[in-house]
Amino acid sequence: MYGFRRKLTVLMVALVSIAMILAGLPGIYLARKQARADAIRLMELQMQITTQNIENQFIHLKEVSLALEAAFRSSFNPEQHFVDDKSLDQFESEFLPHVKEILHLMRPMSLWFVFDGEKIDGDHTISFFDRKQNGVYTRSTEYNIAQKDLFHPSMHWWTQAIDQGETWTSPYYWPDWDMNVISYSKAIFADSLFIGCLGSDFNFDRLSAYLDTIQLFKTGQILLFDNHHNLVYPQTNQTPFKPISQTWLDSIGKNRKDVILINEENGIQSSVLAFDCLKNGWMVVLVVSQDEIFEDVFILIRALFFVLIGGFLVALFLALYFSKYITMPINTLLNSFRKATDGDLSIRADISSSDEMQELGDHFNLMMNSLERSFNQLEIAQKKITIEKERAQESDHLKSSFLENLSHEIRTPLMAIVGFSELMADSQSTSAERREFFDHIASNSSKLVRFIEDTLLFAQLEKGQTPVKKELFMAREILRELQEEYDLKRAKEKPDLFFRVLSDGCEIQLNTDPKLLKRLMGYLLDNAFKYTDSGGVTLVCRKTPYHYELSVSDSGIGIPDDQTDMVFKKFCKVAESKEKVYDGAGIGLTNAREIVLLLGGTIELSSTYGEGTTVTVSLPLH
């Protein structure tokens, strides 16, 4: 064992020496290279975050303007609205609700449309401004653009938009709002006729204040250039890298890399430039001193050098010291490894040498504990994966079913509308036939609108965005409206069925949302009539000391016992069969359940397969 120990010592010293020669120096070189790359990567990351924050403001500006353009083009007729001062005033009053809707949904700082004052006399502008960015908009005083000094720099949003179609302005002072703004402006033409310009703005002073607060390195400086390489920020050239060298701009234009190095030239400090282009052609540049960026690189090189020297000395000492003890517990540990390799995860190494080999044995035991625990966790994870896989497959199936139903529910009424519209256009059709065709078109249009409303309500309920507007009303009003509506539906679609409303003792005043309540009962009655071919449907109203109950019972096909828990699941249609396919996307009862929960009530379903179903809704009186 002594000869083996001596050989082991010599071998360890030789290996450490060779490792130092083969790996030490290349390691220092690679570490230096990696540290430089990490420093540049950090700079790029900070650059991306800053650029994204700036980009979001520009993107939002253009999205708001495009939304305004779309609303304008959908409602503007130049032959009707762009005739004289009166007709344009009338269009402005009709167009204002669209503008306010865009303001409510997208919340820009400003939104405006300036009409061409050379073609129509008078003051014609639509301009809203939110000074405090709190959602409270004030409309600016209208003016005639022809009376403005169009050669003034603050009017570039008008002149450049006409010349270029659309433009992003450099910061300028707008006296009406008493602030510096950046504008996106777009010229609007209708049938080659210039109508005016629309656009939106954001507060450049607020953007400057945000950029001032960004702490990017000790010597870092954010620069913002427009698409003509004019400096936009900072406006006062307060940068430690004075002056802003044309060398930087030339380097940015010639290089396609995100980061470039500028060496010292003509007294200008050596710098690292990270730049990124915005979608509107503007450019954000981060300038940092090379000394600061690569400061950690030099520290790392020195640290690695001392670590390697120290590591060699420690390795030499450990080789001499531990070689005496390494061989003693090897056999025990080797046997333990062999048993573990054979699959015995309960094996543990019993080493009591009071040195690192004992620690190695302890770590071996910890490894075996971890391995055994991991194996057990793996079995549990496999079971969970199997369950999750089944759930995912079920979810995919439900989504596929919903998309198929969605396609059917939209395509069927659309095809009917198109078909009957073509028949109405036939000159040989009689008045009675055209009336019948019109009834079919109206019926399918109503069905399509109802399906779209149900789908939108489903989305609102899913997001928790459905408003509840409570008011006081009598229960008999809802029951009367439902009886009239579904008596007509029964007479038209299933005249052989009966429909009755039992409301004795239900003269009560309710405090809830009548529209949601009526929609809830509509879902239940629609389902009852859909799945009932004989017998009828009964709506019952009952009153308890603290609640009122509404029950819908039918004598339809019923639901099997093993499927009653599925009826309220989204996209689920338990009544599908090969013999008969029922309309619907599988969201009616889902919407009904969510409405009940929204109104603070409960819903229960009981059904006997082949005999019928009863759904009971219980809602609080107050």
Secondary structure as UniProt FT lines:
FT   HELIX           2..19
FT   HELIX           20..24
FT   HELIX           25..75
FT   HELIX           78..81
FT   HELIX           85..106
FT   STRAND          110..115
FT   TURN            117..119
FT   STRAND          125..129
FT   TURN            131..132
FT   STRAND          138..139
FT   HELIX           145..147
FT   TURN            150..151
FT   HELIX           153..155
FT   HELIX           156..164
FT   STRAND          166..168
FT   STRAND          172..174
FT   TURN            175..178
FT   STRAND          179..190
FT   TURN            191..192
FT   STRAND          193..203
FT   HELIX           204..213
FT   TURN            217..219
FT   STRAND          221..225
FT   TURN            227..228
FT   STRAND          231..233
FT   TURN            235..236
FT   HELIX           246..254
FT   STRAND          259..262
FT   TURN            266..267
FT   STRAND          271..277
FT   TURN            279..280
FT   STRAND          283..289
FT   HELIX           290..293
FT   HELIX           295..326
FT   TURN            328..329
FT   HELIX           330..341
FT   TURN            342..343
FT   TURN            345..346
FT   HELIX           356..424
FT   TURN            427..428
FT   HELIX           431..463
FT   STRAND          471..474
FT   HELIX           475..493
FT   TURN            495..496
FT   STRAND          498..502
FT   TURN            504..505
FT   STRAND          509..512
FT   HELIX           514..530
FT   STRAND          536..543
FT   STRAND          547..554
FT   HELIX           561..566
FT   TURN            567..568
FT   TURN            570..571
FT   TURN            574..575
FT   HELIX           588..598
FT   TURN            599..600
FT   STRAND          602..608
FT   TURN            609..611
FT   STRAND          612..620
//
